[in-house]
Amino acid sequence: MDTSKGTMFCATLLKLAVLVTLARHVSAKTLKYQVYEEQKVGTVIARLREDVADVLSKLPSSIPLRFRAMQRGSASLLSVRDQDGEISIRTKIDREKLCEKNLNCTIEFDVLTLPTEHLQLFHIEVEILDINDNAPQFARPVIPIEISETAAVGTRIPLDSASDPDVGENSLNTYSLTPSDFFMIDILTRTDGAKYAELVVLKELDREVRASYELQLTASDRGVPPKFGTTLLKISIADSNDNNPVFEKPSYVINLLENSPLGSLLIDLNATDPDEGTNGKIVYSFSSHVSPKILETFKINSDNGHLTLMRKVDFESTNSYDIDVQAQDMGPNSMPAHCKVIIKVVDVNDNKPDISINLMSTGNEEIAYISETAPVDTFVALVRVDDLDSGLNGEVECRLHGQGHFRLQKTYEKNYMILTNVTLDREKKSEYSLSVIAEDKGSPSLSTIKHFTVQVQDENDNAPKFEKSRYEISKAENNSPGAYLSSVRASDPDLGPNGQVSYSILETTVHGSPISTYVTIDPSNGDIYALRTFDREDVSQISFLVQARDSGSPPLRSNVTVVLTVLDENDNRPVIMMPQLWNHTADVPVSKYAEAGDVVTVIRAIDRDSGANGNLSCSVVGGNEAGYFAMDAKTCEIRTNISMQDVPQDHVELTIQVQDHGSQPLSARALLRLSLYENIENHMNPHLTGGRTGDGPLDVSMIIIFSLVAICAVLLLIMVAFALHCTREKKDTRSYNCRVAESTYQQHPKKPSRQIHKGDITLVPTVNGTLPIRAHHRSPTSSPGPERAHMGSRQSQHSRQSLNSLVTISSNHIPENFALELTHATPPVE
């Protein structure tokens, strides 16, 4: 077969699926291909995606599969493409260099599919087929042969063998000799299968008739077309020597242990010659055509024929030797005798198993990396075990030593996979040291241990965890803005960004205001700070959620509740509600006929503080020097100590004090003008006396309603006065009344400097029934008096809902001489 036909055969690839081993999640399959040697670089051998479509069809179609070759040794001669698993020739392959004379020349490697969650394992065997690219060749172009004329018919003389590195049909097949009446060749086969030729004498020779012969020896193979090699036999006919040496046997077979020591005697060859003197003196030697390898390995003693071992033999490289030995006397025209010594090397267990571990990691070959979220039966490494010995000496058992988190599974002959046996957790154990132990069945057995490390890679599988399930913190009111409140801490055992925690406060509202206006948190360390001054009387407790979030992808979060309790301080004075005070004074009528122990009046007071700061007690601090009256400190009742008829005057002024129990107590005082009347019914005022009318004391809401009526009356008077003022000034073009502007607009001689729009009108609530007044829009706003602010801050919810709206024209859009803001009690504006 010529080279072009060989190229055509390369396109025809033989694929044999001979083994399929399925694991729970990982399948293993062996694929066999054939390709001829000496093909061009880039020649395609196979496309795995097509050849294993039946296996890949069971995987999710959305997964972008990639192919990765786990190559070793000669596998580098081939390349595997990632996207489709195309196997092609990377470097031109010479089968004779790769495998020498071995009949089976195969490149083996493994291919994995990625990602590992859908890993499939394919064992690839590519057989390299031989082409007839070598002709048989003799070591010498001319082979000299000397034969005695007395040589008997049938005498045999071994000839040099030709060598052909090709195998099979392309290897050496036969020899041929130039036709001759006196000589022929006999073709024989050695124990290793190599063919050689022996020259056979056909007729009696006569030196005087013909002294020499030249014959051409040809070696040929069976290739298509066949190739040839030739050498010239130069045969010289020598004078007779009566007797020739003779060996006891034509051949000997010796079994040689491959671990035999150097110098071991293999055989004592004994040839005899009945002649005397030099004609009977025998010299032993190797035949001239023995290979250099035999000359290096063995030695024969020329005097006694002892064959000894000079170099270690190795069953795994050469399991037999064929040695041609000759014995020749020292006489003239000596005819040598030949014998064959066949040495069979016996295998001993002298090779330890060899372990090769292919890890998925790139770089460090002794460390495998696997994610902690990898499921059970995730592929970790591929293990191959080889032993050059034969028989039981080459049968190897493999096991995995280490923690029970991994297991060893055999895929096919000599190959194993290491898979995860459990789900890993990096936070519990981040590294595993594993050992693969391979032991043969020889006697004694030999073993090999290979170590490697599995490092568990971190995944964001842990959310931040707070130290407490709930944080409760306290802070006294009236704090400074920016004051430190407390800290929350969350830990995350993950590594790197997966374990970096940041903090935030989840948005919520407190009394209608965002929580972000009350507190803030340092995102890096969880320190919480106040953003405003807290007033316990407004907000006594704040509850909010703090979220801890790591920086993984995607991030994980956890929340914790933080409860902030605002602690009370004694920052509010008592306020006397009853009797109603005017300028801190109240008139209280008292019956002139009241007896000792009668209730004169009851002091009602409130304090917005809590606890001891809001616990009040009453006392008389002035005006009771005569002891006419007594006050109960708890109930704040003022009672008579004597009969009022015994009081010499008609009027008594008592100064009373209401005081809280704070560490630094605050108090309020009032002057009570007690007037004695004979007809008390005409002067009775329940609001002042605290007495009872009907079913109980006067409701506080009635007081507020009366106050609002009075305020509305005052507002009405102000509006009337302002309307009169606008009428007098209507010709002034610099300002005009907003209520009459539109109706009188047509009569104005000229337009105002600017029209008023809806955006210029704002709604301003009146405070405690009092109108806010400002003299000029550029002047600073006057702050309300302390007493007005003090009273306004303590209005009940009912009174606040009763406040009227104030319509205000924006001072930025009216003339500068507009000194008074227009107010009017109106219904709520929508």
VOGU-3710 file (C-alpha; in Angstrom, 3 decimals, decimal comma):
1> mdtskgtmfc> 0,000/0,000/0,000  1,497/3,408/-0,967  1,495/6,564/1,122  -1,456/8,154/-0,674  -3,598/5,121/0,039  -2,445/5,212/3,640  -3,690/8,796/3,856  -7,062/7,684/2,547  -7,223/5,033/5,223  -6,572/7,728/7,814
11> atllklavlv> -9,985/9,201/7,032  -11,621/5,878/7,913  -11,514/5,675/11,699  -12,486/2,593/13,644  -14,355/3,372/16,864  -15,074/0,643/19,362  -16,961/1,314/22,575  -15,765/-1,621/24,656  -16,500/-0,547/28,205  -19,130/1,601/29,845
21> tlarhvsakt> -19,056/2,012/33,611  -21,681/4,196/35,208  -21,358/5,866/38,597  -24,281/7,564/40,263  -23,351/10,940/38,824  -20,240/10,162/36,751  -20,110/7,830/33,774  -16,934/6,291/32,330  -16,678/5,057/28,776  -13,802/3,699/26,710
31> lkyqvyeeqk> -13,489/4,679/23,050  -10,982/3,097/20,664  -9,709/4,643/17,435  -7,085/3,771/14,831  -4,857/6,054/12,776  -1,865/5,422/10,528  1,543/6,731/11,460  3,303/9,575/9,618  0,062/11,518/9,014  0,100/15,310/8,620
41> vgtviarlre> -0,172/17,553/11,652  -3,823/18,537/12,171  -5,256/15,297/10,800  -8,584/14,737/12,577  -8,995/11,395/14,308  -12,396/11,812/15,969  -14,974/14,282/17,307  -16,101/13,191/20,719  -19,242/15,340/20,817  -20,629/13,292/17,945
51> dvadvlsklp> -19,283/9,934/19,112  -20,696/10,163/22,638  -23,933/11,925/21,734  -25,913/9,165/23,439  -24,254/9,983/26,766  -24,398/13,762/26,359  -28,071/13,658/25,415  -28,870/12,739/29,032  -27,367/16,015/30,259  -29,237/19,362/30,334
61> ssiplrfram> -29,059/20,969/26,892  -28,531/24,418/28,418  -25,162/23,438/29,911  -22,216/24,612/27,729  -20,063/21,485/27,918  -16,290/21,643/27,487  -13,832/18,810/26,925  -10,551/18,617/28,823  -7,820/16,065/28,111  -5,980/14,553/31,075
71> qrgsasllsv> -2,871/13,734/29,043  0,208/11,865/30,076  3,341/10,660/28,285  2,839/10,061/24,575  -0,624/11,627/24,732  1,065/14,970/24,023  1,348/13,824/20,398  -2,408/14,433/20,115  -4,555/17,472/20,884  -8,167/17,694/22,054
81> rdqdgeisir> -10,278/20,748/21,238  -12,336/22,152/24,127  -15,586/22,991/22,406  -16,310/19,706/20,595  -13,644/17,238/21,755  -12,036/17,014/18,321  -8,968/14,743/18,533  -6,251/15,603/16,024  -2,535/15,002/15,461  -0,355/17,628/17,113
91> tkidreklce> 3,060/16,193/16,106  3,895/13,751/13,325  3,967/10,236/14,789  6,720/7,715/14,009  5,451/4,372/15,193  8,938/2,806/15,231  10,237/5,468/17,622  7,122/5,355/19,734  6,726/1,616/20,193  9,763/-0,028/18,545
101> knlnctiefd> 8,847/-3,643/17,637  5,776/-3,934/19,854  2,809/-5,190/17,919  0,378/-3,153/19,971  1,190/0,562/19,766  -1,489/2,603/21,520  -1,715/6,149/22,861  -3,994/6,251/25,905  -5,419/9,250/27,746  -8,616/10,399/29,431
111> vltlptehlq> -11,051/13,164/28,529  -13,406/14,827/31,009  -16,446/16,950/30,340  -16,794/20,181/32,296  -18,340/21,649/34,370  -17,720/19,030/37,022  -21,377/19,083/38,134  -22,104/17,195/34,893  -18,777/15,412/34,594  -18,445/12,484/32,215
121> lfhieveild> -15,265/10,441/31,843  -14,089/8,977/28,534  -11,014/6,785/28,209  -9,455/7,184/24,786  -7,223/4,577/23,125  -5,736/5,544/19,760  -3,942/2,666/18,056  -1,100/3,767/15,771  -1,158/1,603/12,664  2,064/0,775/10,877
131> indnapqfar> 2,838/1,737/7,273  5,633/0,149/5,238  8,069/3,008/5,550  11,167/0,893/6,310  12,989/-1,686/4,133  14,826/-4,711/5,573  18,502/-3,939/6,162  21,614/-6,065/6,824  24,252/-4,938/9,260  27,092/-5,702/6,802
141> pvipieiset> 27,112/-5,208/3,036  29,457/-8,191/2,686  29,457/-11,366/4,817  32,710/-13,424/4,570  32,249/-17,203/5,051  34,972/-19,850/5,113  34,000/-23,514/4,500  36,320/-26,513/4,506  36,308/-28,542/1,361  35,629/-31,571/3,549
151> aavgtripld> 32,352/-30,110/4,834  29,686/-32,745/4,652  26,546/-32,305/2,652  23,917/-30,691/4,923  26,405/-28,639/6,874  24,691/-25,514/8,190  26,228/-22,075/8,710  24,124/-19,322/10,409  23,936/-16,097/8,421  23,486/-12,494/9,510
161> sasdpdvgen> 19,849/-11,505/10,028  18,308/-8,478/8,425  16,354/-5,972/10,557  13,097/-4,241/9,711  11,570/-1,896/12,338  8,108/-2,244/10,800  5,663/-4,749/12,258  3,058/-7,141/10,981  2,772/-7,435/7,224  5,337/-4,684/6,797
171> slntysltps> 8,043/-6,472/8,801  10,703/-8,879/7,545  9,041/-11,865/5,941  11,563/-14,039/4,081  15,054/-14,404/2,590  16,166/-15,488/-0,874  19,569/-16,525/-2,275  21,079/-16,356/-5,734  20,448/-19,801/-7,296  23,425/-22,191/-6,819
181> dffmidiltr> 24,037/-25,919/-7,259  26,205/-26,087/-4,111  24,326/-23,911/-1,612  20,851/-23,069/-0,437  19,301/-21,292/2,553  16,910/-22,573/5,177  14,621/-19,920/6,752  13,994/-20,372/10,504  12,185/-18,407/13,235  13,607/-17,404/16,589
191> tdgakyaelv> 11,682/-17,535/19,838  10,903/-13,822/19,578  9,352/-14,360/16,139  12,286/-12,916/14,145  13,265/-14,831/11,017  16,831/-15,753/10,118  18,572/-17,875/7,480  21,176/-20,653/7,574  23,432/-21,539/4,648  23,162/-25,263/3,786
201> vlkeldrevr> 25,781/-27,203/1,751  24,083/-29,146/-1,058  27,070/-30,919/-2,718  30,590/-31,897/-1,818  33,016/-29,054/-2,297  36,379/-29,273/-4,059  38,773/-26,393/-3,541  40,832/-27,421/-6,514  37,829/-27,172/-8,793  36,459/-23,862/-7,368
211> asyelqltas> 37,986/-21,903/-4,515  35,249/-19,259/-3,884  31,633/-18,348/-4,484  29,748/-14,981/-4,379  26,035/-15,194/-3,716  23,519/-12,393/-3,049  21,281/-12,784/0,025  18,032/-10,794/-0,185  15,595/-10,005/2,668  12,061/-8,841/1,820
221> drgvppkfgt> 8,903/-7,799/3,663  5,230/-8,245/2,730  4,295/-4,631/2,450  2,329/-3,265/-0,474  4,510/-2,784/-2,399  7,225/-4,921/-0,715  10,652/-3,533/0,152  14,025/-5,317/-0,048  17,504/-5,309/1,479  20,587/-7,256/0,212
231> tllkisiads> 24,074/-8,364/1,286  26,846/-10,268/-0,523  27,983/-13,700/0,735  31,681/-14,213/-0,036  32,274/-17,968/0,425  35,900/-19,220/0,539  36,681/-22,973/0,206  39,550/-23,971/2,542  41,762/-27,065/2,628  40,440/-29,875/4,754
241> ndnnpvfekp> 40,978/-30,304/8,450  40,195/-33,931/9,223  37,902/-33,359/12,232  35,697/-30,426/13,217  34,448/-29,591/16,732  31,033/-30,952/17,684  28,605/-29,632/20,370  26,702/-32,036/22,578  23,367/-30,427/21,546  22,431/-28,198/18,655
251> syvinllens> 20,532/-25,865/21,029  20,172/-25,095/24,737  17,365/-23,397/26,648  18,182/-21,488/29,849  15,743/-19,797/32,288  17,331/-16,672/33,735  15,781/-14,737/36,641  15,822/-11,061/35,818  17,317/-10,250/39,197  20,243/-12,665/38,751
261> plgsllidln> 23,527/-11,153/39,937  26,201/-10,101/37,501  28,791/-12,794/36,754  26,299/-15,618/37,104  27,313/-18,724/35,097  24,533/-19,470/32,663  25,864/-22,574/30,893  29,102/-24,559/30,434  29,274/-25,269/26,729  31,307/-28,365/25,810
271> atdpdegtng> 32,416/-29,105/22,259  34,772/-31,997/21,370  37,413/-32,492/18,658  39,292/-35,837/18,425  42,315/-34,210/16,750  45,443/-33,603/18,698  47,499/-30,541/19,258  46,360/-27,364/17,678  43,903/-29,279/15,497  42,106/-30,370/18,650
281> kivysfsshv> 42,372/-27,066/20,564  38,851/-25,511/20,599  38,112/-21,802/20,802  34,577/-20,606/21,693  33,050/-17,357/20,435  29,805/-15,669/19,479  28,848/-15,887/15,834  29,779/-12,813/13,867  26,148/-11,817/13,283  24,989/-11,586/16,910
291> spkiletfki> 23,581/-8,201/17,888  25,553/-5,596/19,874  22,963/-5,927/22,665  23,989/-9,597/23,173  27,643/-8,678/23,199  26,958/-6,082/25,922  24,829/-8,412/28,064  26,655/-11,769/27,905  30,223/-13,015/27,784  31,646/-16,344/26,653
301> nsdnghltlm> 34,987/-17,678/27,792  36,934/-18,600/24,662  38,863/-21,388/26,423  36,212/-23,288/28,370  32,895/-22,161/26,839  31,454/-20,672/30,077  28,586/-18,301/29,231  28,175/-15,636/31,976  25,939/-12,620/32,647  27,652/-9,241/32,247
311> rkvdfestns> 24,702/-6,844/32,440  21,350/-6,842/34,215  18,465/-8,210/32,193  14,943/-6,802/32,385  11,966/-8,961/31,590  9,853/-5,897/30,904  12,162/-4,733/28,087  13,423/-8,067/26,657  11,986/-11,392/27,706  14,294/-13,685/25,662
321> ydidvqaqdm> 17,664/-13,798/23,900  18,781/-16,065/20,992  22,575/-16,447/21,038  24,540/-18,192/18,266  27,785/-19,695/19,603  30,520/-21,281/17,517  33,392/-23,603/18,430  36,449/-23,708/16,165  39,746/-25,618/16,481  43,138/-23,983/16,003
331> gpnsmpahck> 44,153/-26,143/13,108  44,434/-24,895/9,524  41,274/-24,583/7,490  39,161/-25,191/10,584  35,429/-25,696/10,102  33,519/-24,190/13,088  30,623/-25,913/14,814  27,515/-23,893/15,795  24,902/-24,174/18,502  22,071/-21,912/19,672
341> viikvvdvnd> 21,636/-20,826/23,269  18,098/-19,556/24,017  17,893/-17,545/27,238  14,381/-16,982/28,606  14,185/-14,187/31,149  11,958/-15,089/34,089  9,951/-12,234/35,586  10,414/-11,396/39,249  8,529/-8,800/41,228  11,121/-6,074/40,871
351> nkpdisinlm> 8,879/-3,170/39,856  6,803/-1,170/42,256  3,402/-0,026/41,053  3,471/3,419/39,467  0,725/5,905/40,458  -0,179/8,909/38,345  -2,780/11,371/39,670  -4,441/13,849/37,345  -6,084/16,668/39,260  -8,530/19,184/37,907
361> stgneeiayi> -6,351/22,041/39,137  -3,824/23,790/36,966  -0,438/24,695/38,353  0,378/22,785/41,507  -0,050/19,115/40,621  -0,309/18,034/44,243  -3,316/20,161/45,217  -6,903/19,619/44,104  -9,468/22,370/44,599  -13,151/21,678/45,159
371> setapvdtfv> -16,035/23,941/46,109  -17,693/23,406/49,478  -21,069/23,465/47,725  -20,114/20,532/45,490  -22,641/17,690/45,759  -21,865/14,134/46,749  -19,973/12,136/44,065  -18,263/15,229/42,660  -15,137/14,334/40,667  -11,857/15,240/42,404
381> alvrvddlds> -9,033/13,424/40,596  -8,254/10,679/38,096  -5,843/7,953/39,219  -3,984/5,495/36,992  -1,916/2,614/38,369  0,659/0,686/36,271  3,046/-2,160/37,083  5,623/-3,293/34,537  5,736/-6,794/35,987  3,653/-9,609/34,553
391> glngevecrl> 1,282/-12,118/36,050  0,507/-11,683/39,723  3,526/-9,410/40,001  1,741/-6,929/37,761  -1,745/-7,206/39,252  -2,320/-4,154/41,445  -4,883/-3,327/44,096  -5,489/0,341/44,848  -7,051/1,998/47,882  -7,517/5,483/49,261
401> hgqghfrlqk> -6,346/6,390/52,745  -7,640/9,461/54,560  -10,837/10,877/55,962  -14,072/9,248/54,920  -15,100/12,328/52,995  -13,751/10,830/49,739  -13,896/7,454/48,039  -12,071/5,594/45,281  -14,097/4,138/42,431  -12,651/1,917/39,698
411> tyeknymilt> -13,675/2,987/36,222  -11,854/0,491/34,034  -8,627/-1,476/34,032  -5,880/0,383/35,894  -7,968/3,569/36,218  -9,824/4,992/39,211  -11,724/8,127/40,079  -11,644/9,903/43,419  -15,115/11,241/44,258  -16,565/13,124/47,198
421> nvtldrekks> -18,367/10,900/49,652  -20,172/13,631/51,615  -21,003/17,298/51,271  -17,993/19,338/52,366  -18,018/22,356/54,664  -14,987/24,643/54,488  -15,895/26,283/57,779  -15,513/22,912/59,529  -12,464/21,641/57,604  -10,719/23,479/54,790
431> eyslsviaed> -8,026/20,986/53,794  -7,701/17,219/53,478  -4,532/15,143/53,068  -5,212/12,017/51,025  -2,961/9,089/50,156  -3,372/6,659/47,268  -1,830/3,259/48,037  -1,133/0,769/45,229  0,047/-2,765/46,085  0,772/-5,622/43,682
441> kgspslstik> 0,076/-9,327/44,306  3,683/-10,499/43,987  5,491/-12,420/46,660  6,681/-10,462/48,446  4,360/-7,703/47,306  5,567/-4,218/46,466  3,598/-1,055/47,126  3,678/2,640/46,295  2,117/5,542/48,175  1,374/8,926/46,639
451> hftvqvqden> 0,059/11,869/48,608  -1,923/14,869/47,501  -3,979/17,605/49,114  -7,595/18,630/48,608  -8,353/22,239/49,451  -11,991/23,195/49,948  -12,801/26,494/48,266  -15,045/28,932/50,043  -18,548/29,711/48,842  -20,931/32,280/50,224
461> dnapkfeksr> -23,003/29,736/52,134  -23,140/31,506/55,501  -25,228/34,564/56,212  -23,888/37,033/58,792  -24,939/36,072/62,313  -25,509/38,604/65,072  -24,106/38,034/68,533  -27,563/38,586/70,050  -31,069/37,779/68,857  -32,266/41,187/70,084
471> yeiskaenns> -30,462/44,329/71,166  -31,952/46,547/73,861  -30,250/49,865/74,487  -31,118/52,872/76,637  -30,268/56,527/76,247  -31,258/59,468/78,408  -33,264/62,145/76,660  -31,816/65,552/75,815  -28,735/63,901/74,370  -26,447/65,673/71,916
481> pgaylssvra> -26,918/64,898/68,190  -24,222/62,455/67,098  -24,010/60,782/70,495  -22,866/57,142/70,501  -25,699/54,785/71,466  -24,462/51,205/71,164  -22,926/48,674/68,766  -24,222/45,579/67,021  -21,852/42,908/65,806  -22,360/40,143/63,226
491> sdpdlgpngq> -19,818/37,511/62,238  -19,505/35,585/58,982  -17,164/32,550/58,865  -16,781/32,764/55,063  -13,550/34,031/53,504  -12,721/37,194/51,591  -15,664/39,211/50,302  -17,993/36,384/51,357  -17,145/37,173/54,969  -16,953/40,983/54,786
501> vsysilettv> -19,954/42,346/56,678  -21,536/45,781/56,272  -24,418/47,203/58,319  -27,461/49,286/57,469  -30,719/50,333/59,112  -33,864/49,266/57,268  -36,130/52,188/56,505  -39,202/52,639/58,655  -41,068/55,538/60,226  -41,328/56,789/63,792
511> hgspistyvt> -44,323/59,048/64,394  -44,385/59,829/60,684  -40,669/60,615/60,381  -38,099/58,319/58,716  -35,960/56,322/61,103  -32,958/57,734/59,252  -33,674/61,095/60,919  -33,359/59,526/64,367  -30,384/57,164/64,235  -27,588/56,118/61,901
521> idpsngdiya> -25,120/53,236/61,831  -21,492/52,984/60,783  -21,626/50,441/57,908  -18,148/49,146/58,643  -18,387/48,310/62,361  -22,056/48,466/63,429  -21,727/51,459/65,772  -25,086/53,228/66,225  -25,291/57,006/66,705  -28,111/59,440/67,454
531> lrtfdredvs> -28,965/62,030/64,782  -31,202/64,205/66,938  -31,917/65,129/70,502  -34,448/62,689/71,932  -37,465/63,877/73,898  -39,001/61,087/75,927  -42,258/63,013/76,159  -42,540/62,782/72,346  -40,970/59,361/71,699  -40,281/57,023/74,567
541> qisflvqard> -39,194/53,979/72,593  -37,862/53,365/69,077  -37,719/49,925/67,474  -35,889/49,362/64,192  -34,163/46,632/62,174  -30,428/46,510/61,515  -29,383/44,451/58,522  -25,967/42,777/58,195  -24,978/41,959/54,638  -21,872/40,247/53,303
551> sgspplrsnv> -20,126/41,109/50,031  -20,600/37,741/48,344  -22,313/37,234/45,024  -25,170/36,986/45,584  -24,946/38,597/49,036  -26,528/37,012/52,096  -28,316/39,059/54,769  -29,664/38,764/58,283  -31,673/41,187/60,420  -31,818/41,916/64,111
561> tvvltvlden> -34,236/44,057/66,102  -32,830/46,974/68,063  -35,059/48,553/70,727  -33,977/51,992/71,913  -35,578/53,153/75,146  -35,393/56,882/75,851  -34,844/57,402/79,570  -36,669/60,207/81,292  -34,953/63,283/82,710  -36,572/65,876/84,903
571> dnrpvimmpq> -36,926/68,477/82,134  -40,611/69,430/82,568  -42,044/71,586/85,333  -45,449/70,802/86,844  -48,357/72,699/85,270  -51,335/73,667/87,442  -54,524/73,013/85,515  -57,114/73,675/88,271  -58,103/76,067/89,505  -57,621/78,020/86,314
581> lwnhtadvpv> -54,916/80,629/86,763  -54,744/84,089/85,318  -51,268/85,496/85,665  -50,464/82,690/88,129  -53,408/83,767/90,310  -56,819/82,261/90,976  -59,795/83,560/92,992  -61,378/80,939/95,206  -64,651/81,697/97,078  -65,009/80,132/100,511
591> skyaeagdvv> -68,193/79,854/102,567  -68,018/81,880/105,739  -69,876/79,035/107,405  -67,379/76,340/106,467  -66,396/74,198/109,406  -63,005/72,693/110,223  -62,094/69,880/107,801  -64,218/71,106/104,882  -62,619/71,068/101,434  -61,939/74,541/100,157
601> tviraidrds> -60,486/73,599/96,758  -58,381/70,920/95,025  -55,223/71,628/93,063  -55,008/69,726/89,766  -51,534/69,658/88,171  -49,780/67,628/85,516  -46,115/66,813/84,777  -45,141/65,193/81,451  -42,178/63,480/83,029  -42,475/59,927/84,265
611> gangnlscsv> -41,565/58,076/87,409  -40,278/60,168/90,269  -39,812/63,071/87,834  -43,569/63,125/87,239  -44,698/62,245/90,788  -46,091/65,477/92,312  -46,702/66,725/95,808  -48,396/69,948/96,921  -47,676/72,296/99,781  -48,573/75,749/101,062
621> vggneagyfa> -45,459/77,864/101,096  -46,866/81,243/102,032  -49,854/83,096/103,501  -50,889/80,420/105,997  -48,911/81,627/108,938  -52,118/81,682/111,045  -52,757/78,045/110,195  -56,307/78,567/108,968  -55,853/75,991/106,217  -54,131/72,662/105,680
631> mdaktceirt> -53,075/70,991/102,405  -52,780/67,242/101,769  -49,435/66,753/99,974  -50,670/63,758/97,948  -54,281/64,630/97,105  -53,517/68,370/96,917  -56,784/69,136/98,775  -56,946/72,374/100,752  -59,111/71,999/103,848  -60,053/74,331/106,653
641> nismqdvpqd> -58,287/73,888/109,961  -60,816/75,997/111,891  -64,304/77,316/111,403  -64,257/80,150/108,919  -66,434/82,191/111,246  -63,388/82,495/113,475  -61,303/84,061/110,697  -61,115/87,781/111,359  -60,560/88,909/107,751  -62,586/88,295/104,587
651> hveltiqvqd> -59,637/87,638/102,303  -56,676/85,249/102,645  -53,910/84,825/100,052  -52,211/81,448/100,012  -49,086/80,701/97,982  -49,068/77,052/96,990  -46,272/75,036/95,383  -46,523/71,901/93,243  -43,196/70,093/93,103  -42,019/66,875/91,420
661> hgsqplsara> -39,706/64,299/93,035  -36,823/64,434/90,565  -33,228/64,409/91,749  -33,224/68,097/91,021  -36,914/68,849/91,640  -38,846/71,340/89,559  -41,897/73,203/90,877  -44,732/75,572/89,943  -46,333/78,146/92,235  -49,731/79,824/92,289
671> llrlslyeni> -51,395/82,509/94,395  -54,847/81,560/95,645  -57,060/84,475/96,747  -59,542/82,966/99,180  -62,562/85,219/99,737  -65,127/84,527/102,461  -68,774/84,934/101,453  -71,925/84,448/103,413  -73,941/83,412/100,321  -71,476/81,092/98,649
681> enhmnphltg> -73,940/79,957/95,929  -73,829/83,370/94,244  -70,051/83,210/93,996  -69,531/79,531/93,346  -67,268/78,689/90,343  -66,434/75,013/90,072  -63,430/75,805/87,916  -61,911/77,842/90,663  -62,976/75,903/93,696  -62,532/72,434/92,387
691> grtgdgpldv> -65,946/71,643/93,883  -68,582/69,470/92,299  -71,449/70,552/90,059  -73,691/67,874/88,756  -71,864/64,582/88,467  -68,240/65,773/88,668  -65,666/68,499/88,111  -65,733/70,622/84,989  -64,158/68,826/82,005  -60,863/70,249/80,777
701> smiiifslva> -62,187/70,206/77,201  -64,762/72,812/78,154  -62,000/75,132/79,248  -60,271/74,638/75,893  -63,502/75,282/73,966  -64,130/78,507/75,886  -60,565/79,571/75,181  -60,944/78,859/71,448  -64,161/80,876/71,307  -62,358/83,802/72,845
711> icavlllimv> -59,492/83,451/70,419  -61,855/83,325/67,419  -63,521/86,520/68,636  -60,158/88,242/68,818  -59,309/86,988/65,315  -62,574/88,367/63,950  -61,825/91,788/65,410  -58,365/91,749/63,861  -59,816/90,845/60,428  -62,332/93,669/60,569
721> afalhctrek> -59,614/96,124/61,517  -57,427/94,871/58,710  -60,254/95,137/56,167  -60,853/98,753/57,153  -57,171/99,419/56,791  -57,104/97,889/53,281  -60,061/100,049/52,236  -58,254/103,211/53,279  -55,118/102,169/51,463  -56,675/100,708/48,333
731> kdtrsyncrv> -55,148/103,392/46,127  -51,655/102,436/47,206  -50,299/100,459/44,234  -47,475/98,935/46,224  -49,870/96,650/48,200  -53,439/95,462/48,003  -55,804/93,228/49,896  -55,724/89,656/48,689  -59,465/89,263/49,313  -60,556/92,272/47,262
741> aestyqqhpk> -57,745/92,283/44,722  -59,625/90,435/42,063  -62,913/92,340/42,512  -61,236/95,728/42,459  -58,649/94,915/39,853  -60,581/96,597/37,031  -60,751/99,900/38,912  -57,018/100,112/39,582  -55,209/102,537/37,332  -52,270/100,187/37,032
751> kpsrqihkgd> -51,473/96,541/37,781  -49,641/95,493/40,918  -45,957/94,806/40,581  -46,585/91,065/40,606  -49,629/88,791/40,497  -50,224/86,388/43,373  -50,279/82,695/42,517  -51,274/79,622/44,446  -47,637/78,906/45,133  -47,361/82,180/47,081
761> itlvptvngt> -49,940/81,031/49,642  -48,955/78,643/52,441  -50,895/77,183/55,338  -49,508/78,064/58,758  -51,131/76,526/61,863  -51,922/78,817/64,755  -50,145/77,814/67,935  -52,387/77,457/70,960  -54,831/79,862/69,395  -52,165/82,594/69,015
771> lpirahhrsp> -51,348/84,195/65,684  -47,720/84,254/64,574  -46,785/87,900/63,859  -43,779/89,247/62,036  -43,032/92,858/61,270  -41,001/92,510/58,098  -39,998/89,645/55,892  -36,314/90,480/56,284  -36,462/90,682/60,069  -35,647/87,639/62,197
781> tsspgperah> -38,724/85,792/63,335  -39,592/86,611/66,909  -39,611/83,583/69,101  -42,640/83,007/71,301  -42,355/83,701/74,994  -41,343/80,873/77,270  -44,692/80,657/78,962  -46,587/80,557/75,649  -44,245/77,884/74,290  -44,470/76,018/77,556
791> mgsrqsqhsr> -48,229/75,960/77,432  -48,352/75,260/73,697  -46,120/72,206/73,964  -48,552/70,648/76,354  -51,806/71,096/74,512  -53,863/67,966/74,373  -54,462/66,112/71,114  -58,044/67,365/71,241  -56,978/70,986/71,356  -54,474/70,524/68,518
801> qslnslvtis> -57,184/69,123/66,283  -59,270/72,218/66,987  -56,630/74,675/65,777  -57,593/76,860/62,880  -55,540/77,320/59,733  -53,840/80,553/59,004  -53,683/81,824/55,436  -50,427/83,620/54,890  -49,236/85,515/51,865  -45,570/84,735/51,322
811> snhipenfal> -43,499/87,678/52,413  -41,159/87,141/49,486  -43,808/88,286/47,007  -45,361/91,398/48,673  -44,090/94,968/48,972  -41,565/95,736/51,663  -43,927/98,048/53,537  -46,430/95,210/54,019  -46,013/94,934/57,781  -48,856/92,691/58,923
821> elthatppve> -49,749/89,192/57,757  -53,395/88,586/56,959  -54,972/85,980/59,204  -58,385/84,536/59,197  -59,942/81,547/60,824  -60,949/79,323/57,949  -61,886/75,702/57,517  -59,035/73,394/56,517  -57,898/74,015/52,978  -57,569/70,993/50,706
//
